[in-house]
Amino acid sequence: MASKHAAKTVDPKDLSPAWKVLQMKLKEEKEDKERAEQAAKAEEAANGGEEDDGFTKVQTKKQRQNMNRKRRAQEALAAASEVKRVHHDIPVVIEDTERGEPTKIIAIDCEYVGAGMGGTTDILARISVVNEFGKIVYDKMVKPSEKITDFRTAVSGIRPENLIKAIPFDRAQTEIQKLIEGRIVVGHAVHNDFRVLKLNHTRKLTRDTAKCSILKSMAKCNRTPSLKKLAKEVLGIEIQKGEHDSITDARVALRLYNSVKKQWEAEIKRYR
């Protein structure tokens, strides 16, 4: 005789519709999970078990695609940062003697000595040009065209021995004329440099930081600001603590130009 407590066989027909649906759903989820695990194993084997770039094992195609997109975004950001560094990290407060080729934009600065009574007449003694990356394109001492009555060493940094191997003025003038032709020339009170060089440069290709209204506003200066003031107020750097250096001053002018280039160029186009 069979026990009263023997398990009864449940006829599927006796199950409620809700229970049947739940069983089917659990079965489908189990099958989906098994298929996903099998697909992941197959894909992992096809990709050599791990991603080549050091990421942990990728279990699904979607995860790998997301990682690849993230990696490409990081690479693009690094490339953009490098471009920014190249164009804006111009050496100023550190000594950098690396030379470079002329570019579309150059910056110029000159050092003068004095001639005439009391040494009040400006005479060219040194001229320096850097390219748009701050690399030295031209840096030469120039023989005075008149007798020097004041070397102005405290400011110019020029001493008699510096001019022993200096080049003639007319040679410097010719070389600079060829160098600036067709290029945007940046400088501070650059009209003075052109004056002592006895050269003219087209106005539309001249960028004088001493006359830039945007820079003057940033420095909160109503009058013509000195390069030293602009460097401190706009760039936050100290220059010209003693003798001036024409390479440094040209680089500072270039950095000032770059700091407001977009607005400055837009303003020039508006008033042409």
Phi and psi in degrees as a GROMACS rama.xvg file:
@    title "Ramachandran Plot"
@    xaxis  label "Phi"
@    yaxis  label "Psi"
@TYPE xy
-73.4358  145.308  ALA-2
-65.7882  149.007  SER-3
-68.1158  -24.1387  LYS-4
-93.8703  6.94253  HIS-5
-60.5047  143.514  ALA-6
-66.7486  136.368  ALA-7
-87.5045  142.776  LYS-8
-81.5647  123.999  THR-9
-89.6161  123.205  VAL-10
-76.308  126.078  ASP-11
-51.3967  -27.6658  PRO-12
-68.364  -22.8799  LYS-13
-82.3107  -10.1854  ASP-14
-72.1454  148.347  LEU-15
-75.1012  153.41  SER-16
-57.1581  -37.5833  PRO-17
-64.827  -40.7002  ALA-18
-65.4989  -39.8759  TRP-19
-61.8035  -43.1903  LYS-20
-62.9131  -41.4271  VAL-21
-63.5042  -41.8558  LEU-22
-61.7519  -43.9908  GLN-23
-63.0949  -40.319  MET-24
-65.2256  -43.2286  LYS-25
-61.9917  -40.2057  LEU-26
-64.0703  -42.7427  LYS-27
-64.8929  -41.4145  GLU-28
-63.6062  -39.1144  GLU-29
-63.9204  -43.1475  LYS-30
-66.4571  -39.9633  GLU-31
-62.6223  -41.387  ASP-32
-63.6169  -42.7059  LYS-33
-64.0575  -42.1044  GLU-34
-64.4071  -40.693  ARG-35
-63.1364  -41.7283  ALA-36
-64.7063  -40.5149  GLU-37
-66.5131  -41.5517  GLN-38
-64.535  -40.5312  ALA-39
-64.2754  -41.0904  ALA-40
-63.9964  -41.6947  LYS-41
-65.1656  -41.5383  ALA-42
-69.3025  -37.7084  GLU-43
-62.5143  -41.7568  GLU-44
-65.0814  -38.41  ALA-45
-67.649  -29.4392  ALA-46
-96.9685  13.8333  ASN-47
78.8542  18.5856  GLY-48
88.8418  -37.8812  GLY-49
-142.977  156.252  GLU-50
-69.569  143.917  GLU-51
-66.8993  -24.7804  ASP-52
-87.2328  11.1156  ASP-53
94.1568  -2.22107  GLY-54
-68.7197  158.601  PHE-55
-68.8263  168.64  THR-56
-55.3896  134.057  LYS-57
-95.5342  122.427  VAL-58
-90.3549  -26.0571  GLN-59
-133.817  160.082  THR-60
-64.2464  -38.5836  LYS-61
-63.727  -40.5695  LYS-62
-63.1363  -42.0216  GLN-63
-64.7894  -40.1816  ARG-64
-64.019  -40.7584  GLN-65
-63.2568  -40.4489  ASN-66
-66.2414  -39.9341  MET-67
-65.2817  -39.9434  ASN-68
-63.8894  -41.4091  ARG-69
-63.2715  -41.0054  LYS-70
-65.5979  -42.217  ARG-71
-63.675  -38.0393  ARG-72
-64.0499  -40.2431  ALA-73
-65.4822  -39.3696  GLN-74
-65.4818  -40.9338  GLU-75
-64.6713  -40.2394  ALA-76
-64.4276  -40.4612  LEU-77
-64.5757  -39.6022  ALA-78
-65.2772  -42.259  ALA-79
-64.0032  -39.1362  ALA-80
-64.7246  -36.3384  SER-81
-66.7287  -41.2673  GLU-82
-61.3718  -45.0864  VAL-83
-60.6389  -42.0864  LYS-84
-63.8242  -43.2604  ARG-85
-60.6414  -42.5523  VAL-86
-82.8133  -24.629  HIS-87
-116.935  -16.593  HIS-88
-88.4815  60.8085  ASP-89
-81.7902  125.971  ILE-90
-64.3253  135.488  PRO-91
-133.98  -58.297  VAL-92
-86.4951  -1.39847  VAL-93
-115.288  153.389  ILE-94
-79.9785  125.037  GLU-95
-139.719  112.258  ASP-96
-104.078  14.7183  THR-97
-66.1626  136.819  GLU-98
-99.9417  157.842  ARG-99
-150.04  174.863  GLY-100
-89.0692  156.391  GLU-101
-61.6521  146.034  PRO-102
-124.055  177.97  THR-103
-59.4638  -34.1879  LYS-104
-112.692  130.13  ILE-105
-131.366  161.016  ILE-106
-125.025  143.896  ALA-107
-130.606  148.38  ILE-108
-154.81  145.549  ASP-109
-124.046  154.831  CYS-110
-114.234  137.909  GLU-111
-114.804  151.563  TYR-112
-114.164  172.707  VAL-113
-106.442  143.662  GLY-114
-128.611  171.035  ALA-115
77.4548  -173.455  GLY-116
-62.1022  118.74  MET-117
74.6861  6.51789  GLY-118
66.1637  31.8092  GLY-119
-87.5147  -12.2601  THR-120
-88.6002  126.432  THR-121
-73.9773  127.982  ASP-122
-126.824  131.587  ILE-123
-64.4367  131.571  LEU-124
-126.436  -26.2241  ALA-125
-151.583  141.086  ARG-126
-134.491  134.085  ILE-127
-129.754  140.992  SER-128
-133.897  134.211  VAL-129
-122.061  155.345  VAL-130
-87.1375  -175.94  ASN-131
-67.3604  -10.4425  GLU-132
-100.065  3.39972  PHE-133
84.8154  5.34161  GLY-134
-80.9106  146.334  LYS-135
-73.0811  121.792  ILE-136
-99.0626  -36.0619  VAL-137
-153.623  133.263  TYR-138
-157.926  101.132  ASP-139
-139.344  146.645  LYS-140
-82.88  146.171  MET-141
-123.516  131.479  VAL-142
-64.5013  135.249  LYS-143
-65.4063  140.9  PRO-144
-84.08  -9.57916  SER-145
-137.422  168.796  GLU-146
-68.2259  130.849  LYS-147
-81.0894  128.237  ILE-148
-110.358  -11.639  THR-149
-154.314  115.235  ASP-150
-75.0527  -13.4989  PHE-151
50.6137  38.3525  ARG-152
-56.5824  -36.8421  THR-153
-58.6008  -27.9535  ALA-154
-108.681  -49.0816  VAL-155
-73.5128  -29.3819  SER-156
75.8779  6.17247  GLY-157
-90.0988  134.019  ILE-158
-126.378  159.723  ARG-159
-51.7576  -41.1264  PRO-160
-66.7907  -21.968  GLU-161
-68.3841  -22.7045  ASN-162
-100.398  3.81205  LEU-163
-60.5194  -43.3822  ILE-164
-106.464  24.2926  LYS-165
-68.5498  154.088  ALA-166
-88.8119  157.306  ILE-167
-63.6216  151.791  PRO-168
-58.8713  -45.2336  PHE-169
-64.3021  -31.1237  ASP-170
-68.7255  -45.1006  ARG-171
-61.3882  -42.7515  ALA-172
-59.7357  -45.5092  GLN-173
-65.5074  -43.5497  THR-174
-64.9384  -41.0401  GLU-175
-70.4404  -37.8117  ILE-176
-59.0237  -42.8379  GLN-177
-68.2032  -35.497  LYS-178
-69.8804  -39.7043  LEU-179
-85.1259  -13.9989  ILE-180
-58.3243  124.564  GLU-181
75.3432  6.47012  GLY-182
-113.74  153.479  ARG-183
-76.8326  124.37  ILE-184
-109.8  120.75  VAL-185
-102.992  141.837  VAL-186
-171.868  171.313  GLY-187
-109.095  122.264  HIS-188
51.3939  45.2996  ALA-189
-64.8067  -18.8881  VAL-190
-62.3397  -29.1968  HIS-191
-68.7595  -37.2093  ASN-192
-65.5892  -42.6625  ASP-193
-65.5767  -32.8254  PHE-194
-65.1783  -48.5294  ARG-195
-71.6374  -24.4715  VAL-196
-80.9327  -13.2412  LEU-197
58.6514  46.3044  LYS-198
-128.078  157.198  LEU-199
-118.339  148.588  ASN-200
-137.183  137.543  HIS-201
-54.7426  138.015  THR-202
-62.2832  -38.7203  ARG-203
-68.3888  -13.0891  LYS-204
-109.599  13.4276  LEU-205
-110.651  131.702  THR-206
-124.801  102.04  ARG-207
-100.463  111.963  ASP-208
-67.5272  -19.3989  THR-209
-73.9378  -19.9785  ALA-210
-109.466  -1.683  LYS-211
-72.9495  116.46  CYS-212
-65.073  -30.9374  SER-213
-66.685  -45.4134  ILE-214
-66.927  -39.2509  LEU-215
-61.514  -40.2702  LYS-216
-66.594  -41.4672  SER-217
-63.808  -33.9907  MET-218
-87.9211  -0.305239  ALA-219
53.4749  50.7972  LYS-220
-126.254  121.983  CYS-221
-83.1492  -32.547  ASN-222
-90.8504  179.791  ARG-223
-66.6653  118.268  THR-224
-79.9655  149.064  PRO-225
-76.5475  160.766  SER-226
-62.9262  -36.978  LEU-227
-61.9613  -41.9558  LYS-228
-67.0229  -44.6548  LYS-229
-62.1485  -40.3961  LEU-230
-60.1124  -41.2238  ALA-231
-73.7876  -47.1889  LYS-232
-76.7109  -35.5706  GLU-233
-95.9594  -43.5609  VAL-234
-98.2959  -17.7133  LEU-235
73.0955  30.1874  GLY-236
-125.843  152.452  ILE-237
-101.667  127.883  GLU-238
-133.086  171.948  ILE-239
53.4713  45.6876  GLN-240
-75.7259  -17.3166  LYS-241
-149.149  -124.785  GLY-242
-63.5103  140.37  GLU-243
-78.9772  157.757  HIS-244
-132.166  120.902  ASP-245
-67.2669  -28.1883  SER-246
-66.4052  -48.8746  ILE-247
-60.0972  -45.1765  THR-248
-65.3306  -36.1862  ASP-249
-65.9162  -40.2654  ALA-250
-66.5635  -38.6044  ARG-251
-64.0529  -44.3395  VAL-252
-58.9706  -40.4925  ALA-253
-64.9755  -42.7705  LEU-254
-66.0569  -36.9448  ARG-255
-62.749  -44.4177  LEU-256
-60  -47.1915  TYR-257
-62.2327  -33.0268  ASN-258
-66.8421  -23.9517  SER-259
-129.546  19.9841  VAL-260
-54.2915  -47.7356  LYS-261
-60.3329  -48.5233  LYS-262
-68.0194  -41.0037  GLN-263
-62.6481  -48.7616  TRP-264
-64.7222  -35.9956  GLU-265
-65.0072  -38.2367  ALA-266
-67.1206  -39.4198  GLU-267
-63.1691  -42.847  ILE-268
-64.8884  -35.3027  LYS-269
-66.2226  -32.9636  ARG-270
-102.343  9.20485  TYR-271
